[in-house]
Amino acid sequence: MLITLEDIRSAAQRLRGVIHETPLDYSHTFSQMTGSHVLLKLENLQRTGSFKVRGAYNKVASLSRRQRERGVIAASAGNHAQGLALAAREAGVSCTIVMPLEASMAKVAATRGYGATVLLHGSNYDEAAEHAASLAKEEGMTLVHGFDDDLVIAGQGTIGLELLEQEPELDAVVVPVGGGGLISGIAMALKESRPSVQVIGVQVKAASAAVEALARGRRVRVAPKATIADGIAIARLGRRPFAVMRRYVDQVVTVEEEEVAHAMMLLTERAKLLVEGAGAVGLAALLGAKVALPDKKVVIVLSGGNIDLSLVSQVLHHGLAHAGRYLVVKATIRDRPGRLAALLDCLARVRTSVLEVRHRREGLFLDWDRVEVEVTVETRDRDHRQEVAQALAEGGFLPAPSEPAPPSEATLEVIAWELTE
């Protein structure tokens, strides 16, 4: 094995007083929804907003004097960048981060704010990583990999030690999986201390390198697709994490994009927690019955909370739509006073909240005296949507003769109605 339980304990000593021992909160809401006793490990409240600072600091604190003088470098577009920048600043070590040209300006600014020099290079992570490796070799800096490094893995494993202290009787832990550094560290800490604890990994279907690797018994490269959980969209597991995972991880499951958005929405609405897509996949797996652990004490690791504010609205809308909370009602009505009011009155009777109303006349194949109205409403759940349908029928509206348009990928399910003559 590449790391040991003693390595993780040593990391915990180095991290004491540097990182937060993040809360482990019991969730009545998610326990009722899943049938498990759900506890949330709030690494989204960690310094820099994610668990990454644990492994980064353990690596930096272990550098030799010569390595410290030459500084550290890494490629990252997100959490590892900020974690390493803070770790280097705390240790008085210079830090360079190479980020892709299209990296979020908010993340670039945050990384610079922690004291790192940020270089923008390449159109994607792989090109940025190649440039970082080249600079490390040329200038003698220490390259700090985000997950394929023994000391980084040991640092992430300190979460496992904390969990055993915070909840000694836990039965299972559900962990996001990207390159494998987080789950391999946690799995080592838990399984070497309490072998009965189940360790379950979660990936998004759009980037399932761990699922493929464990199924084939070897690391494989996949082509990650665009995903809401971009923080774990890794093409291939790290060599070191894979070796640990094969021995200690019980299973890895995948979730869909809509399930992740739904979990993020519920965390915001019900738990008052802002969690990024990669951090919410564990809850998505439990809510979506991808993992069934009835009456078990289950810890879900919320690995990070760094989400661009520009994406929050889009993600929450997507999650609300998946939960059946949005509905678009399209009605073809006569272009006369009172017709729109009749439609809105039907919606008001079942206490929907109208979010938007649009009239469409131009470019439509309508009779000269008709107009298409599109009303977006917020509903409580799928049962409430049925109440909307019933109210429209009772108010003189019938289903349109053609099939309604399929749900758009963005957010909204569409139902079409036409006014009865």
Secondary structure, 3 states (H helix, E strand, C coil): CCCCHHHHHHHHHHHCCCCCCCCEEECHHHHHHHCCEEEEEEHHHCHHHECHHHHHHHHHHCCCHHHHHHCEEEECCCHHHHHHHHHHHHHCCCEEEEECCCCCHHHHHHHHHCCCEEEECCCCHHHHHHHHHHHHHHHCCEECCCCCCHHHHHHHHHHHHHHHHHCCCCCEEEEECCCCHHHHHHHHHHHHHCCCCEEEEEEECCCCHHHHHHHHCCCCCCCCCCCCCHHHCCCCCCHHHHHHHHHHCCEEEEECHHHHHHHHHHHHHHCCCCCCHHHHHHHHHHHCCCCCCCCCEEEEEECECCCCHHHHHHHHHHHHHHCCCEEEEEEEEECCCCHHHHHHHHHHHCCCEEEEEEEECCCCCCCCCEEEEEEEEECCCHHHHHHHHHHHHHCCEEECCCCCCCCCCCCCCEEEEEECC
